[in-house]
Amino acid sequence: MAHVFALGSNGSGQLGIGHKEDVSVPKQVMFHQDAAPDSVSKIAAGGNHTLLLTGSGDLYWSGDADSGACGKVTAQQKAAPPQFHKVALADEHAAIPEPFKVGIVAATWEASIVTKLDEQGKSTSVYSFGVGLKGELGQGELIVRVPGAAKITNFPPPHTEVVDLAACMGHVVAVLSNGDVYGWGNGRKGQLGAPEAIIHTPRKIEGVDFKVSRAVCGRDFTVLVGELSNGKVLFLGADKWGITSSIPATAETWRDIGAGWGSVYALGEDGKLVSWGRNDHGQKAPPNLPPMSQIGIGSEHVVALDKAGDVLTWGWGEHGNCGPLVENGDVKGRWNVIASAANLPPGTAIASIGAGCATSWIVINNVPS
């Protein structure tokens, strides 16, 4: 069983801890009828909603459901204390809506995007729900609100599947199995390639001279990373924080990559974390970090699991998402330890971490005896 703990911004109940007050120490999240999942494979967070994806393809939500970004919600769910409920996922426009399992999940400020697993367990269709005033839903120019999961038509192209989904406040990027990459939403800063525009349906990002395997999105930019065989890196969009002049051209030794609103982070195979971009709240990796095994990048803060089993966090922490020890709302040039494997009950271990819009997440699993 997965035990999920959260801290940080909670004005809409997006932490799922039974109330709507910010917290600066980890609190265990609640699941409706105590139906906690066996595992959590991905945490995706919008401005005021959170999505938890399980290893078996089930999706859970907590937070502001008014936009539709949590799917169709009952009056009883809205009236209940903030907690995680299973998202009612079925094709909104199907003649006979049938529940489906999710492969990949991402979130913009007020929308959610998921892939549907087909009979072979591949992500061969994409659905969106919520509000997207600048094309974030990918449903066409006239559709800006979808209350339940609606399929994005004619995407991905035949004989391809989606292997990665990335999103930030207002744009979405999908990486396909053939190495092509598509995007939709707000592309006015070039974060979705040329020409710069608002893109209402998936559009291929042209001019990429390598097969893409990963993508991450910042507020006004996108970073594309090639397969290990080529390891190329391409930055698209607004470069207000000088990322393009400092980010390397290859990613051959990167194990993972993440992006905040104005920063990019790369975790090396050796556990070293390097970063580029905005640092006015201490967002970039502080000096003398221990070797890391996992990273979770929030809007303006970082959560990281080091190889010794400590969960570290730094950056903008005004809502408690970096723990209680902050100076003027920030954790600059250093880090806080918000959880440690050394303090866990016997038979449990920190499985993963995550970060959202001023929210931090820790997933603890039971260890088989």
Buried (B, 14 or more C-beta within 10 A) or exposed (E): EBBBBBBBBBBBBBBBBBEBEBBBEBBBBBBBEEEBBEBBBBBBBBBBBBBBBBEEBBBBBBBBBBBBBBBBBEEEBEEBEBBBBBBBBBBBEEEEBEEBBBBBBBBBBBBBBBBBBBEEEBBBBBBBBBBBBBBBBBBEEEBBBBBBBBBBEEBBEEEBBBBBBBBBBBBBBBBBBBBBBBBBBBBBBBBBBEEBBBBBBBBBBEEBEBBBBBBBBBBBBBBBBBBEEBBBBBBBBBBBBEBBEEBEEEBBBBBBBBBBBBBBBBBBEEBBBBBBBBBEBBBBBBEEBBEBBBBBBBBBBBBBBBEEBBBBBBBBBBBBBBBEEBEEEBBBEBBBEBBBBEEBEEEBEBBBBBBBBBBBBBBBBBEEE
